Amino acid sequence: MSMLTPPGMGGKYRITGDKYPRMRRGHGRRRIVLAVIASAVAVGLVGWGTLQLIDVFTGGGDKATAAGPKSGCAGKSAPSAKPSGPSAPKPKPLPEPGRITVNVFNATPRGGLAKDTADELKKRGFRIGKVGNATKEFDKKVKGTGILLGPKSQAETALPVLATQLSGAERRTDTRKDAAVDLILGAEFKDLAKKEDAAKALTALAKPSPAPSSSGKNC
């Protein structure tokens, strides 16, 4: 009887030989471990690929990519130039001071203010119409330097030219039939603009400098 045979057992239960039987571990656990590792690797690859796609479509944050411009510049284009040539509306030619008739009215309690101002405007080339006190509508009711009042037809011509002689004056229009414009002197009026400054303003009005074009955000 072999030493491996327990006492009392024999026959078909008898174990012969001098080696222990080899106990083999099942393959099920190994397969589970390998499956778990493979799943983890697959999830990692999917996540990494997703991040790469996001990086491509978003431009990689602040860095530019070969597929397009930097972030924040996509879809922007330089503003279109203003129409020029025959299709562009031409500004109305400005009249010379000698073609503008100015009525000078004094809305302040100071005497002789309208006459002195009218004399100075005449020296500067303007035609002088009526000179006197303002009507009740404006008398002692003009708080600023003055009001420039004229027909709508002179809103872009005679009134801007007259405005070069008095800074800060308010511009208004009415329904009068003639082309004369009014200069109504207000409480804060002291004197007309200096002749040199008025001449510079008139030159700038006749030849305005072009507005700088804006190209938007630098990309």
Beta strands, then each sheet from edge to edge (+ up, - down):
strand 1: 101-106
strand 2: 127-133
strand 3: 146-151
strand 4: 170-174
strand 5: 181-185
sheet 1: 2+ 1+ 5+ 3- 4-
end
